[in-house]
Each structure stands twice: as C-alpha cells, then as structure tokens.
Amino acid sequence: MAVQQRRGSKTRKRLRRTHFKLNVTGLTTCPNCGTLIRAHHVCPECHHYAGKDVITKEVPKKEKGKAKK
C-alpha cells in the first residue's frame, strides 16, 4: 500500500476537497400546476412537458361476471 511521505496540512486537505462538492440541480416551476420540477423533465404531478400532456394513464375496465379467486 502507498504510505504518505509527510503529513498534509489542514489547508492542503481542504483545498483538495473543494472539488468534491455536489452540484445544485436546476429547479423550475411547472407552468401547468406550479410545482417545482427539475429542468428539462416531465412534471411528476401533472405529467406535462413543454405545454403538452406526455403521460396518459389508462384505467383498466373491470369485467362484470368474472370473479377472480
């Protein structure tokens, strides 16, 4: 294993770790419902993107007379 030659200072350690920060995601408001959404993504609440309804949920029809056990 690698062993360090000399102890690094607190400043050197902190300077090295400045590049490990997380990036802030771009949040915008949905023009249809007003909730916060990530930029360039479909709204999870109303399923709109660029003013269009993208995801449509189809409700399955229940068949009468057939009971599942």
N, CA, C and O atoms as CSV, one atom per row, in Angstrom:
chain,resi,resn,atom,element,x,y,z
A,1,MET,N,N,0.828,-1.190,0.000
A,1,MET,CA,C,0.000,0.000,0.000
A,1,MET,C,C,0.869,1.249,0.000
A,1,MET,O,O,2.015,1.226,0.449
A,2,ALA,N,N,0.309,2.329,-0.506
A,2,ALA,CA,C,1.045,3.585,-0.540
A,2,ALA,C,C,1.033,4.232,0.838
A,2,ALA,O,O,0.011,4.249,1.524
A,3,VAL,N,N,2.181,4.760,1.228
A,3,VAL,CA,C,2.315,5.445,2.505
A,3,VAL,C,C,2.763,6.869,2.205
A,3,VAL,O,O,3.666,7.094,1.399
A,4,GLN,N,N,2.124,7.817,2.861
A,4,GLN,CA,C,2.455,9.206,2.580
A,4,GLN,C,C,3.850,9.560,3.088
A,4,GLN,O,O,4.305,9.032,4.103
A,5,GLN,N,N,4.507,10.441,2.386
A,5,GLN,CA,C,5.859,10.860,2.750
A,5,GLN,C,C,5.847,11.745,3.988
A,5,GLN,O,O,6.684,11.596,4.879
A,6,ARG,N,N,4.887,12.669,4.035
A,6,ARG,CA,C,4.793,13.560,5.188
A,6,ARG,C,C,3.327,13.914,5.393
A,6,ARG,O,O,2.513,13.805,4.477
A,7,ARG,N,N,3.014,14.329,6.582
A,7,ARG,CA,C,1.639,14.657,6.918
A,7,ARG,C,C,1.199,15.919,6.175
A,7,ARG,O,O,1.922,16.914,6.129
A,8,GLY,N,N,-0.002,15.854,5.593
A,8,GLY,CA,C,-0.532,17.017,4.899
A,8,GLY,C,C,-1.235,17.943,5.872
A,8,GLY,O,O,-1.807,17.490,6.863
A,9,SER,N,N,-1.195,19.231,5.596
A,9,SER,CA,C,-1.812,20.207,6.490
A,9,SER,C,C,-3.326,20.230,6.281
A,9,SER,O,O,-3.844,19.669,5.315
A,10,LYS,N,N,-4.017,20.885,7.200
A,10,LYS,CA,C,-5.471,21.016,7.093
A,10,LYS,C,C,-5.847,21.826,5.851
A,10,LYS,O,O,-6.861,21.560,5.206
A,11,THR,N,N,-5.026,22.803,5.532
A,11,THR,CA,C,-5.304,23.641,4.370
A,11,THR,C,C,-5.192,22.855,3.075
A,11,THR,O,O,-6.044,22.986,2.197
A,12,ARG,N,N,-4.157,22.043,2.943
A,12,ARG,CA,C,-3.986,21.234,1.741
A,12,ARG,C,C,-5.136,20.246,1.592
A,12,ARG,O,O,-5.633,20.020,0.488
A,13,LYS,N,N,-5.552,19.664,2.701
A,13,LYS,CA,C,-6.656,18.712,2.671
A,13,LYS,C,C,-7.940,19.401,2.219
A,13,LYS,O,O,-8.682,18.869,1.393
A,14,ARG,N,N,-8.191,20.570,2.760
A,14,ARG,CA,C,-9.417,21.292,2.425
A,14,ARG,C,C,-9.396,21.815,0.991
A,14,ARG,O,O,-10.427,21.837,0.319
A,15,LEU,N,N,-8.225,22.235,0.527
A,15,LEU,CA,C,-8.116,22.677,-0.860
A,15,LEU,C,C,-8.360,21.526,-1.824
A,15,LEU,O,O,-8.969,21.717,-2.876
A,16,ARG,N,N,-7.894,20.343,-1.479
A,16,ARG,CA,C,-8.106,19.180,-2.332
A,16,ARG,C,C,-9.584,18.807,-2.375
A,16,ARG,O,O,-10.097,18.400,-3.418
A,17,ARG,N,N,-10.265,18.944,-1.243
A,17,ARG,CA,C,-11.664,18.521,-1.159
A,17,ARG,C,C,-12.652,19.543,-1.716
A,17,ARG,O,O,-13.846,19.253,-1.786
A,18,THR,N,N,-12.196,20.716,-2.109
A,18,THR,CA,C,-13.128,21.710,-2.655
A,18,THR,C,C,-13.745,21.250,-3.968
A,18,THR,O,O,-14.813,21.733,-4.345
A,19,HIS,N,N,-13.102,20.337,-4.664
A,19,HIS,CA,C,-13.610,19.872,-5.952
A,19,HIS,C,C,-14.583,18.710,-5.807
A,19,HIS,O,O,-15.130,18.247,-6.808
A,20,PHE,N,N,-14.816,18.222,-4.581
A,20,PHE,CA,C,-15.719,17.099,-4.367
A,20,PHE,C,C,-17.120,17.553,-4.000
A,20,PHE,O,O,-17.927,16.746,-3.538
A,21,LYS,N,N,-17.422,18.819,-4.196
A,21,LYS,CA,C,-18.729,19.340,-3.817
A,21,LYS,C,C,-19.800,18.854,-4.796
A,21,LYS,O,O,-19.496,18.469,-5.925
A,22,LEU,N,N,-21.046,18.877,-4.348
A,22,LEU,CA,C,-22.175,18.486,-5.181
A,22,LEU,C,C,-22.680,19.690,-5.963
A,22,LEU,O,O,-22.616,20.825,-5.491
A,23,ASN,N,N,-23.177,19.432,-7.152
A,23,ASN,CA,C,-23.755,20.492,-7.969
A,23,ASN,C,C,-25.226,20.661,-7.632
A,23,ASN,O,O,-25.924,19.681,-7.370
A,24,VAL,N,N,-25.693,21.885,-7.637
A,24,VAL,CA,C,-27.095,22.169,-7.365
A,24,VAL,C,C,-27.886,21.913,-8.641
A,24,VAL,O,O,-27.525,22.404,-9.710
A,25,THR,N,N,-28.967,21.142,-8.528
A,25,THR,CA,C,-29.796,20.866,-9.694
A,25,THR,C,C,-30.659,22.083,-10.009
A,25,THR,O,O,-31.103,22.794,-9.108
A,26,GLY,N,N,-30.888,22.311,-11.297
A,26,GLY,CA,C,-31.696,23.445,-11.713
A,26,GLY,C,C,-33.174,23.142,-11.531
A,26,GLY,O,O,-33.705,22.229,-12.163
A,27,LEU,N,N,-33.840,23.902,-10.669
A,27,LEU,CA,C,-35.262,23.712,-10.429
A,27,LEU,C,C,-36.042,24.850,-11.075
A,27,LEU,O,O,-35.639,26.012,-11.020
A,28,THR,N,N,-37.164,24.491,-11.685
A,28,THR,CA,C,-38.066,25.472,-12.267
A,28,THR,C,C,-39.472,25.151,-11.799
A,28,THR,O,O,-39.698,24.105,-11.191
A,29,THR,N,N,-40.411,26.028,-12.069
A,29,THR,CA,C,-41.802,25.768,-11.713
A,29,THR,C,C,-42.546,25.288,-12.949
A,29,THR,O,O,-42.314,25.765,-14.060
A,30,CYS,N,N,-43.433,24.347,-12.735
A,30,CYS,CA,C,-44.250,23.822,-13.826
A,30,CYS,C,C,-45.253,24.902,-14.242
A,30,CYS,O,O,-45.962,25.432,-13.387
A,31,PRO,N,N,-45.330,25.238,-15.520
A,31,PRO,CA,C,-46.284,26.270,-15.935
A,31,PRO,C,C,-47.738,25.815,-15.843
A,31,PRO,O,O,-48.648,26.644,-15.842
A,32,ASN,N,N,-47.961,24.502,-15.767
A,32,ASN,CA,C,-49.327,23.990,-15.720
A,32,ASN,C,C,-49.869,23.960,-14.294
A,32,ASN,O,O,-50.971,24.447,-14.039
A,33,CYS,N,N,-49.085,23.379,-13.342
A,33,CYS,CA,C,-49.603,23.221,-11.979
A,33,CYS,C,C,-48.836,24.036,-10.946
A,33,CYS,O,O,-49.334,24.229,-9.837
A,34,GLY,N,N,-47.636,24.522,-11.274
A,34,GLY,CA,C,-46.900,25.392,-10.365
A,34,GLY,C,C,-45.985,24.700,-9.377
A,34,GLY,O,O,-45.412,25.372,-8.519
A,35,THR,N,N,-45.820,23.385,-9.455
A,35,THR,CA,C,-44.920,22.687,-8.544
A,35,THR,C,C,-43.482,22.806,-9.038
A,35,THR,O,O,-43.244,23.079,-10.214
A,36,LEU,N,N,-42.524,22.600,-8.134
A,36,LEU,CA,C,-41.118,22.640,-8.515
A,36,LEU,C,C,-40.738,21.354,-9.230
A,36,LEU,O,O,-41.030,20.259,-8.749
A,37,ILE,N,N,-40.087,21.488,-10.377
A,37,ILE,CA,C,-39.644,20.327,-11.147
A,37,ILE,C,C,-38.201,20.552,-11.572
A,37,ILE,O,O,-37.724,21.687,-11.591
A,38,ARG,N,N,-37.506,19.473,-11.912
A,38,ARG,CA,C,-36.161,19.591,-12.457
A,38,ARG,C,C,-36.257,20.102,-13.888
A,38,ARG,O,O,-37.222,19.817,-14.598
A,39,ALA,N,N,-35.257,20.852,-14.299
A,39,ALA,CA,C,-35.262,21.425,-15.640
A,39,ALA,C,C,-35.195,20.323,-16.689
A,39,ALA,O,O,-34.450,19.356,-16.529
A,40,HIS,N,N,-35.958,20.462,-17.746
A,40,HIS,CA,C,-35.998,19.533,-18.881
A,40,HIS,C,C,-36.492,18.144,-18.478
A,40,HIS,O,O,-36.039,17.149,-19.045
A,41,HIS,N,N,-37.414,18.052,-17.508
A,41,HIS,CA,C,-38.003,16.785,-17.092
A,41,HIS,C,C,-39.522,16.927,-17.065
A,41,HIS,O,O,-40.052,18.035,-16.985
A,42,VAL,N,N,-40.204,15.802,-17.133
A,42,VAL,CA,C,-41.664,15.779,-17.074
A,42,VAL,C,C,-42.096,16.048,-15.639
A,42,VAL,O,O,-41.472,15.556,-14.699
A,43,CYS,N,N,-43.151,16.818,-15.466
A,43,CYS,CA,C,-43.676,17.124,-14.135
A,43,CYS,C,C,-44.258,15.847,-13.525
A,43,CYS,O,O,-45.104,15.209,-14.151
A,44,PRO,N,N,-43.828,15.457,-12.320
A,44,PRO,CA,C,-44.357,14.230,-11.715
A,44,PRO,C,C,-45.792,14.365,-11.222
A,44,PRO,O,O,-46.452,13.355,-10.978
A,45,GLU,N,N,-46.288,15.587,-11.071
A,45,GLU,CA,C,-47.639,15.791,-10.559
A,45,GLU,C,C,-48.691,15.767,-11.670
A,45,GLU,O,O,-49.682,15.042,-11.578
A,46,CYS,N,N,-48.470,16.567,-12.725
A,46,CYS,CA,C,-49.494,16.689,-13.767
A,46,CYS,C,C,-49.080,16.042,-15.087
A,46,CYS,O,O,-49.876,16.006,-16.026
A,47,HIS,N,N,-47.855,15.533,-15.178
A,47,HIS,CA,C,-47.344,14.813,-16.356
A,47,HIS,C,C,-47.342,15.675,-17.613
A,47,HIS,O,O,-47.679,15.197,-18.696
A,48,HIS,N,N,-46.966,16.937,-17.473
A,48,HIS,CA,C,-46.852,17.838,-18.612
A,48,HIS,C,C,-45.387,18.135,-18.889
A,48,HIS,O,O,-44.571,18.209,-17.971
A,49,TYR,N,N,-45.064,18.302,-20.166
A,49,TYR,CA,C,-43.726,18.730,-20.577
A,49,TYR,C,C,-43.872,19.614,-21.801
A,49,TYR,O,O,-44.472,19.203,-22.794
A,50,ALA,N,N,-43.342,20.797,-21.744
A,50,ALA,CA,C,-43.396,21.778,-22.833
A,50,ALA,C,C,-44.835,22.079,-23.238
A,50,ALA,O,O,-45.131,22.237,-24.422
A,51,GLY,N,N,-45.728,22.157,-22.250
A,51,GLY,CA,C,-47.113,22.514,-22.514
A,51,GLY,C,C,-47.973,21.392,-23.048
A,51,GLY,O,O,-49.115,21.632,-23.439
A,52,LYS,N,N,-47.455,20.163,-23.079
A,52,LYS,CA,C,-48.216,19.032,-23.603
A,52,LYS,C,C,-48.347,17.957,-22.536
A,52,LYS,O,O,-47.449,17.771,-21.715
A,53,ASP,N,N,-49.481,17.246,-22.552
A,53,ASP,CA,C,-49.688,16.120,-21.644
A,53,ASP,C,C,-48.941,14.924,-22.215
A,53,ASP,O,O,-49.324,14.387,-23.254
A,54,VAL,N,N,-47.881,14.508,-21.542
A,54,VAL,CA,C,-46.998,13.484,-22.084
A,54,VAL,C,C,-47.436,12.089,-21.658
A,54,VAL,O,O,-47.511,11.181,-22.486
A,55,ILE,N,N,-47.722,11.914,-20.385
A,55,ILE,CA,C,-48.061,10.593,-19.857
A,55,ILE,C,C,-49.563,10.536,-19.621
A,55,ILE,O,O,-50.110,11.347,-18.874
A,56,THR,N,N,-50.221,9.587,-20.251
A,56,THR,CA,C,-51.646,9.383,-20.022
A,56,THR,C,C,-51.829,8.033,-19.367
A,56,THR,O,O,-51.297,7.024,-19.830
A,57,LYS,N,N,-52.578,8.026,-18.299
A,57,LYS,CA,C,-52.824,6.776,-17.586
A,57,LYS,C,C,-54.154,6.200,-18.047
A,57,LYS,O,O,-55.187,6.868,-18.001
A,58,GLU,N,N,-54.112,4.957,-18.488
A,58,GLU,CA,C,-55.331,4.290,-18.909
A,58,GLU,C,C,-55.856,3.462,-17.745
A,58,GLU,O,O,-55.124,2.669,-17.153
A,59,VAL,N,N,-57.123,3.655,-17.428
A,59,VAL,CA,C,-57.745,2.917,-16.341
A,59,VAL,C,C,-58.305,1.623,-16.918
A,59,VAL,O,O,-59.122,1.669,-17.838
A,60,PRO,N,N,-57.884,0.465,-16.399
A,60,PRO,CA,C,-58.413,-0.796,-16.935
A,60,PRO,C,C,-59.890,-0.963,-16.578
A,60,PRO,O,O,-60.319,-0.652,-15.467
A,61,LYS,N,N,-60.655,-1.463,-17.553
A,61,LYS,CA,C,-62.080,-1.681,-17.330
A,61,LYS,C,C,-62.279,-2.997,-16.595
A,61,LYS,O,O,-61.659,-4.008,-16.925
A,62,LYS,N,N,-63.149,-2.972,-15.599
A,62,LYS,CA,C,-63.438,-4.188,-14.840
A,62,LYS,C,C,-64.516,-4.983,-15.566
A,62,LYS,O,O,-65.542,-4.445,-15.982
A,63,GLU,N,N,-64.256,-6.260,-15.703
A,63,GLU,CA,C,-65.222,-7.126,-16.375
A,63,GLU,C,C,-66.250,-7.616,-15.364
A,63,GLU,O,O,-65.913,-8.037,-14.257
A,64,LYS,N,N,-67.503,-7.551,-15.770
A,64,LYS,CA,C,-68.578,-7.997,-14.888
A,64,LYS,C,C,-68.802,-9.489,-15.055
A,64,LYS,O,O,-68.655,-10.029,-16.151
A,65,GLY,N,N,-69.155,-10.147,-13.972
A,65,GLY,CA,C,-69.493,-11.559,-14.030
A,65,GLY,C,C,-68.324,-12.497,-13.790
A,65,GLY,O,O,-68.543,-13.664,-13.465
A,66,LYS,N,N,-67.131,-12.049,-13.932
A,66,LYS,CA,C,-65.971,-12.904,-13.708
A,66,LYS,C,C,-65.304,-12.503,-12.398
A,66,LYS,O,O,-64.719,-11.426,-12.286
A,67,ALA,N,N,-65.402,-13.374,-11.428
A,67,ALA,CA,C,-64.788,-13.114,-10.128
A,67,ALA,C,C,-63.479,-13.877,-10.041
A,67,ALA,O,O,-63.434,-15.075,-10.319
A,68,LYS,N,N,-62.444,-13.205,-9.665
A,68,LYS,CA,C,-61.142,-13.857,-9.517
A,68,LYS,C,C,-60.975,-14.327,-8.083
A,68,LYS,O,O,-61.300,-13.623,-7.127
A,69,LYS,N,N,-60.461,-15.532,-7.971
A,69,LYS,CA,C,-60.247,-16.080,-6.630
A,69,LYS,C,C,-58.794,-16.290,-6.391
A,69,LYS,O,O,-58.404,-16.747,-5.316
